[in-house]
Protein backbone atom coordinates (compact mmCIF):
# COMPACT_ATOMS: atom_id res chain seq x y z
CA UNK A 1 0.00 0.00 0.00
CA UNK A 2 1.40 3.46 -0.91
CA UNK A 3 2.00 5.81 2.04
CA UNK A 4 1.73 9.59 1.96
CA UNK A 5 3.99 12.03 3.85
CA UNK A 6 1.03 12.62 6.18
CA UNK A 7 1.00 8.89 7.04
CA UNK A 8 4.67 9.09 8.07
CA UNK A 9 4.00 12.19 10.16
CA UNK A 10 1.12 10.45 11.96
CA UNK A 11 3.33 7.47 12.81
CA UNK A 12 6.18 9.58 14.18
CA UNK A 13 4.25 11.99 16.42
CA UNK A 14 4.24 11.61 20.19
CA UNK A 15 1.40 9.48 21.47
CA UNK A 16 0.12 11.53 24.40
CA UNK A 17 -3.11 10.00 25.75
CA UNK A 18 -6.47 11.42 24.68
CA UNK A 19 -9.87 10.74 26.23
CA UNK A 20 -12.60 11.08 23.59
CA UNK A 21 -16.37 10.66 23.52
CA UNK A 22 -18.05 9.24 20.42
CA UNK A 23 -21.52 10.73 19.92
CA UNK A 24 -23.77 8.30 18.03
CA UNK A 25 -27.25 8.72 16.60
CA UNK A 26 -30.12 6.25 16.53
CA UNK A 27 -28.92 4.58 13.30
CA UNK A 28 -25.19 5.27 13.46
CA UNK A 29 -24.05 1.77 14.37
CA UNK A 30 -26.60 0.20 12.04
CA UNK A 31 -25.20 2.14 9.09
CA UNK A 32 -21.51 2.41 9.97
CA UNK A 33 -20.77 -0.33 12.48
CA UNK A 34 -18.47 -2.11 10.01
CA UNK A 35 -16.40 1.09 9.78
CA UNK A 36 -16.44 2.04 13.45
CA UNK A 37 -15.48 -1.36 14.84
CA UNK A 38 -11.93 -1.48 13.39
CA UNK A 39 -11.41 2.14 14.43
CA UNK A 40 -12.43 1.36 17.99
CA UNK A 41 -10.16 -1.67 18.18
CA UNK A 42 -7.20 0.10 16.59
CA UNK A 43 -7.38 3.17 18.84
CA UNK A 44 -6.58 0.97 21.84
CA UNK A 45 -2.98 0.77 20.54
CA UNK A 46 -2.90 4.51 19.80
CA UNK A 47 -3.46 5.63 23.43
CA UNK A 48 -6.84 7.12 22.51
CA UNK A 49 -9.41 6.06 25.09
CA UNK A 50 -13.05 6.21 24.08
CA UNK A 51 -16.44 6.30 25.75
CA UNK A 52 -19.50 5.97 23.50
CA UNK A 53 -22.71 7.96 23.97
CA UNK A 54 -25.49 6.16 22.09
CA UNK A 55 -29.29 6.44 22.18
CA UNK A 56 -31.07 3.85 24.29
CA UNK A 57 -32.52 1.69 23.08
CA UNK A 58 -30.36 1.96 19.95
CA UNK A 59 -32.06 1.12 16.68
CA UNK A 60 -30.59 -1.67 14.58
CA UNK A 61 -27.13 -2.93 15.46
CA UNK A 62 -26.16 -2.34 19.08
CA UNK A 63 -22.71 -0.80 19.63
CA UNK A 64 -21.58 -3.92 21.48
CA UNK A 65 -19.12 -4.50 18.62
CA UNK A 66 -16.71 -2.00 20.18
CA UNK A 67 -14.51 -2.55 23.27
CA UNK A 68 -15.57 0.55 25.20
CA UNK A 69 -18.07 1.74 27.76
CA UNK A 70 -21.42 2.67 26.21
CA UNK A 71 -23.40 5.42 27.94
CA UNK A 72 -27.08 5.47 26.90
CA UNK A 73 -28.84 8.79 26.46
CA UNK A 74 -32.30 9.95 25.48
CA UNK A 75 -32.23 11.56 22.01
CA UNK A 76 -33.20 15.20 22.51
CA UNK A 77 -36.14 16.94 20.95
CA UNK A 78 -34.93 20.11 19.36
CA UNK A 79 -36.69 22.37 21.87
CA UNK A 80 -35.22 20.43 24.82
CA UNK A 81 -31.61 20.24 23.70
CA UNK A 82 -30.27 22.50 26.41
CA UNK A 83 -32.44 21.87 29.45
CA UNK A 84 -33.57 18.27 28.90
CA UNK A 85 -30.46 16.56 27.57
CA UNK A 86 -27.40 18.80 27.41
CA UNK A 87 -26.81 19.36 31.13
CA UNK A 88 -26.95 15.65 32.12
CA UNK A 89 -24.72 14.72 29.19
CA UNK A 90 -22.19 17.41 30.06
CA UNK A 91 -22.08 16.04 33.61
CA UNK A 92 -21.48 12.54 32.22
CA UNK A 93 -18.67 13.84 30.01
CA UNK A 94 -16.95 15.62 32.88
CA UNK A 95 -17.33 12.64 35.22
CA UNK A 96 -15.46 10.55 32.63
CA UNK A 97 -12.77 13.23 32.10
CA UNK A 98 -13.56 13.51 28.38
CA UNK A 99 -11.34 15.96 26.49
CA UNK A 100 -12.71 15.70 22.96
CA UNK A 101 -16.01 14.93 21.21
CA UNK A 102 -16.49 13.12 17.91
CA UNK A 103 -19.87 13.34 16.19
CA UNK A 104 -19.95 10.06 14.27
CA UNK A 105 -22.27 11.23 11.49
CA UNK A 106 -24.39 14.17 10.37
CA UNK A 107 -27.42 13.08 12.40
CA UNK A 108 -25.69 14.16 15.63
CA UNK A 109 -23.99 17.30 14.31
CA UNK A 110 -26.27 19.74 16.16
CA UNK A 111 -26.09 17.72 19.39
CA UNK A 112 -22.29 17.49 19.21
CA UNK A 113 -22.04 21.22 18.54
CA UNK A 114 -24.30 22.01 21.51
CA UNK A 115 -22.33 19.70 23.80
CA UNK A 116 -19.10 21.31 22.68
CA UNK A 117 -20.33 24.78 23.56
CA UNK A 118 -21.78 23.71 26.91
CA UNK A 119 -18.74 21.67 27.98
CA UNK A 120 -16.04 23.85 26.44
CA UNK A 121 -14.59 20.97 24.39
CA UNK A 122 -13.30 20.69 20.84
CA UNK A 123 -14.98 18.25 18.48
CA UNK A 124 -14.57 16.33 15.27
CA UNK A 125 -17.48 15.63 12.92
CA UNK A 126 -17.83 12.91 10.29
CA UNK A 127 -19.90 13.50 7.15
CA UNK A 128 -21.18 10.67 4.96
CA UNK A 129 -23.62 12.61 2.79
CA UNK A 130 -23.58 15.46 0.31
CA UNK A 131 -26.61 16.84 2.15
CA UNK A 132 -24.40 17.44 5.17
CA UNK A 133 -22.90 20.38 3.31
CA UNK A 134 -25.97 22.49 4.11
CA UNK A 135 -27.70 20.43 6.81
CA UNK A 136 -24.82 20.68 9.30
CA UNK A 137 -23.23 23.92 8.11
CA UNK A 138 -23.27 25.71 11.49
CA UNK A 139 -21.94 22.70 13.38
CA UNK A 140 -19.37 22.01 10.67
CA UNK A 141 -17.92 25.49 10.88
CA UNK A 142 -17.43 25.09 14.63
CA UNK A 143 -15.63 21.75 14.42
CA UNK A 144 -11.88 21.42 14.88
CA UNK A 145 -11.82 18.95 12.02
CA UNK A 146 -14.35 17.60 9.52
CA UNK A 147 -13.88 14.04 8.28
CA UNK A 148 -15.37 13.67 4.80
CA UNK A 149 -16.11 10.13 3.63
CA UNK A 150 -15.40 10.90 -0.04
CA UNK A 151 -13.86 13.57 -2.23
CA UNK A 152 -17.26 14.87 -3.47
CA UNK A 153 -18.43 15.26 0.14
CA UNK A 154 -15.19 17.05 1.01
CA UNK A 155 -15.61 19.42 -1.94
CA UNK A 156 -19.26 20.07 -1.02
CA UNK A 157 -18.34 20.96 2.57
CA UNK A 158 -15.83 23.50 1.34
CA UNK A 159 -18.00 24.98 -1.42
CA UNK A 160 -21.49 24.88 0.12
CA UNK A 161 -20.91 24.99 3.87
CA UNK A 162 -18.08 27.50 3.63
CA UNK A 163 -15.69 25.36 5.66
CA UNK A 164 -11.97 26.18 5.37
CA UNK A 165 -10.33 23.65 3.07
CA UNK A 166 -7.53 22.94 5.55
CA UNK A 167 -10.08 21.89 8.17
CA UNK A 168 -11.83 19.30 5.96
CA UNK A 169 -9.91 16.03 5.89
CA UNK A 170 -10.62 13.06 3.65
CA UNK A 171 -11.16 9.88 5.65
CA UNK A 172 -12.76 7.22 3.48
CA UNK A 173 -14.68 4.43 5.25
CA UNK A 174 -12.17 1.75 6.22
CA UNK A 175 -13.36 -1.84 5.80
CA UNK A 176 -11.76 -5.26 5.97
CA UNK A 177 -11.62 -7.09 2.64
CA UNK A 178 -11.06 -10.56 1.26
CA UNK A 179 -8.00 -11.39 -0.82
CA UNK A 180 -9.77 -12.99 -3.78
CA UNK A 181 -13.24 -12.85 -5.35
CA UNK A 182 -15.83 -15.11 -3.78
CA UNK A 183 -18.35 -15.01 -6.63
CA UNK A 184 -19.14 -17.97 -8.91
CA UNK A 185 -16.99 -20.24 -6.75
CA UNK A 186 -19.54 -23.07 -6.64
CA UNK A 187 -20.68 -23.90 -10.18
CA UNK A 188 -22.97 -26.68 -8.95
CA UNK A 189 -25.32 -24.29 -7.14
CA UNK A 190 -27.77 -21.64 -8.31
CA UNK A 191 -26.31 -18.17 -8.83
CA UNK A 192 -27.31 -15.88 -5.94
CA UNK A 193 -28.17 -12.33 -7.02
CA UNK A 194 -28.79 -9.75 -4.29
CA UNK A 195 -30.32 -6.29 -4.83
CA UNK A 196 -30.49 -3.83 -1.96
CA UNK A 197 -31.34 -0.39 -0.70
CA UNK A 198 -34.34 1.48 0.69
CA UNK A 199 -37.42 0.14 -1.12
CA UNK A 200 -38.83 3.62 -1.73
CA UNK A 201 -38.21 4.08 -5.46
CA UNK A 202 -40.72 1.76 -7.11
CA UNK A 203 -39.49 2.40 -10.67
CA UNK A 204 -35.88 1.55 -9.82
CA UNK A 205 -36.71 -1.72 -8.08
CA UNK A 206 -39.41 -2.59 -10.59
CA UNK A 207 -36.71 -2.59 -13.26
CA UNK A 208 -34.83 -5.12 -11.09
CA UNK A 209 -37.93 -7.35 -10.92
CA UNK A 210 -38.37 -7.14 -14.69
CA UNK A 211 -34.73 -8.12 -15.14
CA UNK A 212 -35.17 -11.07 -12.77
CA UNK A 213 -38.29 -12.18 -14.66
CA UNK A 214 -36.39 -12.05 -17.94
CA UNK A 215 -33.63 -14.25 -16.50
CA UNK A 216 -36.26 -16.80 -15.48
CA UNK A 217 -37.72 -16.78 -18.99
CA UNK A 218 -34.24 -17.36 -20.39
CA UNK A 219 -33.83 -20.24 -17.92
CA UNK A 220 -30.83 -18.92 -16.02
CA UNK A 221 -30.33 -20.93 -12.85
CA UNK A 222 -30.58 -18.09 -10.34
CA UNK A 223 -32.09 -17.23 -6.98
CA UNK A 224 -32.88 -13.62 -6.13
CA UNK A 225 -32.94 -11.59 -2.90
CA UNK A 226 -34.17 -8.07 -2.18
CA UNK A 227 -32.64 -6.45 0.93
CA UNK A 228 -34.34 -3.48 2.52
CA UNK A 229 -37.72 -2.06 3.30
CA UNK A 230 -39.67 1.05 2.46
CA UNK A 231 -42.91 2.54 1.25
CA UNK A 232 -42.80 0.72 -2.11
CA UNK A 233 -42.28 -2.75 -0.61
CA UNK A 234 -45.94 -3.84 -0.61
CA UNK A 235 -46.37 -2.76 -4.22
CA UNK A 236 -43.15 -4.54 -5.22
CA UNK A 237 -44.32 -7.74 -3.52
CA UNK A 238 -47.55 -7.64 -5.50
CA UNK A 239 -45.64 -7.03 -8.72
CA UNK A 240 -43.27 -9.92 -7.99
CA UNK A 241 -46.29 -12.20 -7.69
CA UNK A 242 -47.67 -10.95 -10.99
CA UNK A 243 -44.31 -11.72 -12.61
CA UNK A 244 -44.40 -15.24 -11.13
CA UNK A 245 -41.18 -14.70 -9.18
CA UNK A 246 -42.35 -16.03 -5.84
CA UNK A 247 -40.39 -19.28 -6.10
CA UNK A 248 -37.08 -17.65 -7.01
CA UNK A 249 -37.31 -14.34 -5.13
CA UNK A 250 -36.97 -13.71 -1.38
CA UNK A 251 -37.77 -10.38 0.24
CA UNK A 252 -35.16 -10.44 3.02
CA UNK A 253 -36.20 -7.19 4.74
CA UNK A 254 -33.96 -4.66 6.43
CA UNK A 255 -30.65 -6.05 7.67
CA UNK A 256 -28.09 -4.30 9.90
CA UNK A 257 -24.82 -3.57 8.13
CA UNK A 258 -23.11 -6.00 10.50
CA UNK A 259 -24.99 -8.85 8.79
CA UNK A 260 -24.18 -7.87 5.21
CA UNK A 261 -20.71 -9.36 5.16
CA UNK A 262 -22.17 -12.79 5.88
CA UNK A 263 -24.87 -12.29 3.24
CA UNK A 264 -22.32 -11.27 0.62
CA UNK A 265 -20.23 -14.35 1.31
CA UNK A 266 -23.06 -16.37 -0.25
CA UNK A 267 -23.78 -13.88 -3.06
CA UNK A 268 -22.47 -13.89 -6.61
CA UNK A 269 -23.66 -10.44 -7.78
CA UNK A 270 -24.85 -7.36 -5.91
CA UNK A 271 -27.16 -4.77 -7.51
CA UNK A 272 -27.55 -1.21 -6.17
CA UNK A 273 -30.47 0.10 -8.27
CA UNK A 274 -30.96 3.59 -6.79
CA UNK A 275 -28.82 6.71 -6.49
CA UNK A 276 -28.32 8.58 -3.24
CA UNK A 277 -26.54 11.62 -1.85
CA UNK A 278 -25.15 9.36 0.90
CA UNK A 279 -22.24 6.93 0.84
CA UNK A 280 -23.47 3.58 -0.51
CA UNK A 281 -22.14 1.39 2.28
CA UNK A 282 -23.73 -1.90 1.07
CA UNK A 283 -21.96 -1.56 -2.29
CA UNK A 284 -18.63 -0.88 -0.55
CA UNK A 285 -19.11 -3.95 1.64
CA UNK A 286 -20.00 -6.04 -1.41
CA UNK A 287 -16.80 -4.91 -3.12
CA UNK A 288 -14.80 -5.76 0.01
CA UNK A 289 -16.46 -9.19 0.11
CA UNK A 290 -15.30 -10.04 -3.41
CA UNK A 291 -18.67 -9.67 -5.14
CA UNK A 292 -19.08 -7.80 -8.46
CA UNK A 293 -21.33 -4.76 -8.15
CA UNK A 294 -23.89 -3.48 -10.64
CA UNK A 295 -24.74 0.11 -9.65
CA UNK A 296 -27.10 2.77 -10.92
CA UNK A 297 -25.09 5.50 -12.64
CA UNK A 298 -24.57 8.95 -11.10
CA UNK A 299 -23.55 7.79 -7.61
CA UNK A 300 -22.19 11.23 -6.87
CA UNK A 301 -21.25 10.77 -3.21
CA UNK A 302 -19.74 7.28 -3.59
CA UNK A 303 -16.54 7.94 -5.48
CA UNK A 304 -15.43 4.34 -4.91
CA UNK A 305 -18.04 3.25 -7.47
CA UNK A 306 -16.19 3.65 -10.77
CA UNK A 307 -17.61 2.23 -13.97
CA UNK A 308 -15.47 -0.56 -15.39
CA UNK A 309 -12.98 -0.45 -12.53
CA UNK A 310 -14.86 -1.26 -9.33
CA UNK A 311 -18.43 -1.65 -10.60
CA UNK A 312 -20.55 -1.88 -13.71
CA UNK A 313 -22.96 1.03 -14.20
CA UNK A 314 -26.45 0.97 -15.71
CA UNK A 315 -29.15 3.61 -16.17
CA UNK A 316 -31.51 3.54 -13.17
CA UNK A 317 -34.99 2.36 -14.11
CA UNK A 318 -33.83 0.73 -17.36
CA UNK A 319 -34.54 -3.03 -17.12
CA UNK A 320 -33.23 -3.76 -20.62
CA UNK A 321 -29.81 -2.27 -19.92
CA UNK A 322 -29.66 -3.92 -16.51
CA UNK A 323 -30.45 -7.28 -18.11
CA UNK A 324 -27.71 -6.86 -20.69
CA UNK A 325 -25.14 -5.93 -18.05
CA UNK A 326 -26.18 -8.67 -15.63
CA UNK A 327 -26.22 -11.43 -18.24
CA UNK A 328 -22.75 -10.35 -19.38
CA UNK A 329 -21.52 -11.24 -15.88
CA UNK A 330 -23.51 -14.47 -15.76
CA UNK A 331 -22.24 -15.58 -19.17
CA UNK A 332 -18.60 -14.71 -18.46
CA UNK A 333 -17.73 -15.56 -14.87
CA UNK A 334 -14.05 -14.87 -15.54
CA UNK A 335 -14.86 -11.23 -16.39
CA UNK A 336 -17.10 -11.00 -13.35
CA UNK A 337 -14.30 -12.24 -11.12
CA UNK A 338 -11.84 -9.84 -12.77
CA UNK A 339 -14.14 -6.92 -11.96
CA UNK A 340 -14.46 -8.14 -8.37
CA UNK A 341 -10.66 -8.48 -8.07
CA UNK A 342 -10.16 -4.95 -9.36
CA UNK A 343 -12.62 -3.69 -6.74
CA UNK A 344 -10.79 -5.58 -3.97
CA UNK A 345 -7.52 -3.95 -5.01
CA UNK A 346 -9.18 -0.52 -4.96
CA UNK A 347 -10.54 -1.14 -1.47
CA UNK A 348 -7.11 -2.30 -0.30
CA UNK A 349 -5.45 0.86 -1.61
CA UNK A 350 -8.07 3.42 -0.54
CA UNK A 351 -10.17 2.06 2.34
CA UNK A 352 -7.64 0.77 4.85
CA UNK A 353 -8.86 0.57 8.48
CA UNK A 354 -5.26 0.68 9.71
CA UNK A 355 -4.50 3.93 7.88
CA UNK A 356 -7.72 5.45 9.25
CA UNK A 357 -6.83 4.52 12.82
CA UNK A 358 -3.46 6.29 12.52
CA UNK A 359 -5.04 9.35 10.89
CA UNK A 360 -7.86 9.55 13.43
CA UNK A 361 -5.44 9.38 16.35
CA UNK A 362 -3.52 12.25 14.77
CA UNK A 363 -6.68 14.33 14.32
CA UNK A 364 -7.60 13.74 17.97
CA UNK A 365 -4.19 14.88 19.21
CA UNK A 366 -4.29 17.83 16.85
CA UNK A 367 -7.55 18.94 18.45
CA UNK A 368 -6.31 18.24 22.02
CA UNK A 369 -2.61 19.19 22.20
CA UNK A 370 -0.51 17.61 24.92
CA UNK A 371 -0.19 19.58 28.13
CA UNK A 372 2.98 21.60 28.32
CA UNK A 373 5.85 19.97 30.18
CA UNK A 374 6.53 21.54 33.60
CA UNK A 375 9.54 23.83 33.73
C-alpha positions, 0 to 999 in steps of 0.5 A, spaced: 500 500 500 502 506 498 503 511 504 503 519 503 507 524 507 502 525 512 502 517 514 509 518 516 507 524 520 502 520 523 506 514 525 512 519 528 508 523 532 508 523 540 502 518 542 500 523 548 493 520 551 487 522 549 480 521 552 474 522 547 467 521 547 463 518 540 456 521 539 452 516 536 445 517 533 439 512 533 442 509 526 449 510 526 451 503 528 446 500 524 449 504 518 456 504 519 458 499 524 463 495 520 467 502 519 467 504 526 469 497 529 476 497 526 477 504 528 475 502 535 479 496 536 485 500 533 485 506 537 486 501 543 494 501 541 494 509 539 493 511 546 486 514 545 481 512 550 473 512 548 467 512 551 461 511 546 454 515 547 449 512 544 441 512 544 437 507 548 434 503 546 439 503 539 435 502 533 438 496 529 445 494 530 447 495 538 454 498 539 456 492 542 461 490 537 466 495 540 470 494 546 468 501 550 463 503 555 457 505 552 453 510 555 445 510 553 442 517 552 435 519 550 435 523 544 433 530 545 427 533 541 430 540 538 426 544 543 429 540 549 436 540 547 439 545 552 435 543 558 432 536 557 439 533 555 445 537 554 446 538 562 446 531 564 450 529 558 455 534 560 455 532 567 457 525 564 462 527 560 466 531 565 465 525 570 469 521 565 474 526 564 472 527 556 477 531 552 474 531 545 467 529 542 467 526 535 460 526 532 460 520 528 455 522 522 451 528 520 445 526 524 448 528 531 452 534 528 447 539 532 447 535 538 455 534 538 455 542 537 451 544 543 455 539 547 461 542 545 459 549 547 456 547 553 462 543 555 467 547 552 470 541 548 473 541 541 470 536 536 470 532 530 465 531 525 464 525 520 460 527 514 457 521 509 452 525 505 452 530 500 446 533 504 451 534 510 454 540 506 448 544 508 444 540 513 450 541 518 453 547 516 453 551 522 456 545 526 461 544 521 464 550 521 465 550 529 468 543 528 476 542 529 476 537 524 471 535 519 472 528 516 469 527 509 467 520 507 469 521 499 472 527 495 465 529 493 463 530 500 469 534 502 468 538 496 461 540 497 463 541 505 468 547 502 463 549 497 457 549 500 458 549 507 463 554 507 468 550 511 476 552 510 479 547 506 484 545 511 479 543 516 476 538 511 480 532 511 478 526 507 477 519 511 474 514 506 470 508 510 475 503 512 473 496 511 476 489 511 476 485 505 477 478 502 483 477 498 480 474 492 473 474 489 468 469 492 463 469 486 461 464 482 466 459 486 460 453 486 458 452 479 454 446 482 449 451 485 444 456 483 447 463 482 445 468 488 443 475 485 442 480 491 439 487 490 439 492 496 437 499 498 431 502 501 425 500 497 422 507 496 423 508 489 418 503 485 421 504 478 428 503 480 426 496 483 421 494 478 426 494 473 430 489 477 424 485 478 423 485 470 430 483 469 429 477 474 423 475 470 427 475 464 432 471 466 427 466 469 424 466 462 431 465 459 432 459 464 438 462 467 439 458 474 438 463 479 435 465 486 434 472 487 434 476 494 431 483 495 434 487 501 431 493 505 424 495 506 420 502 504 414 505 502 414 501 495 415 494 498 408 492 498 407 494 491 413 490 489 411 484 492 404 484 488 408 485 482 413 480 484 407 475 484 404 478 478 411 476 474 411 469 477 417 470 481 415 467 488 419 461 487 425 464 485 425 471 489 426 472 497 424 479 500 429 479 506 427 485 509 432 490 512 438 487 515 443 491 519 450 492 516 453 488 520 450 482 517 451 484 510 458 481 510 455 474 511 450 475 506 455 477 501 459 471 502 453 467 499 452 472 493 455 472 486 452 479 484 450 485 488 445 490 484 444 497 487 439 500 483 438 507 486 442 513 487 443 517 493 446 523 496 449 518 501 455 513 501 453 507 498 455 502 504 452 496 502 456 496 495 462 498 498 461 492 503 460 487 497 466 490 493 470 488 500 467 481 500 469 479 493 462 480 489 461 484 483 457 490 483 452 493 478 450 500 480 445 505 478 449 511 474 450 517 477 452 515 484 455 522 486 457 521 493 460 514 492 466 515 489 469 508 490 463 506 485 467 507 478 464 504 472 469 498 469 474 499 474 470 497 481 463 496 478 458 496 472 454 502 471 447 501 468 441 507 467 436 507 473 430 504 471 432 501 465 430 493 465 433 492 458 440 495 460 440 492 466 439 485 463 444 486 458 449 488 463 447 482 468 447 477 463 454 479 461 456 477 468 452 471 468 455 468 461 462 470 463 464 468 470 471 470 468 470 477 467 465 477 473 471 475 477 476 480 474 471 486 476 471 483 483 478 483 483 479 490 481 474 492 486 478 488 492 484 492 489 481 498 490 478 497 497 485 495 499 489 501 496 483 506 498 479 504 504 484 501 509 482 501 516 489 501 519 491 507 515 484 510 518 486 509 525 493 512 525 489 518 521 484 519 526 489 518 532 492 524 529 486 528 528 484 527 535 491 529 538 491 535 533 484 537 536 487 536 544 494 538 544 498 535 549 499 539 556 505 543 556 511 539 560 513 543 567 519 547 567 
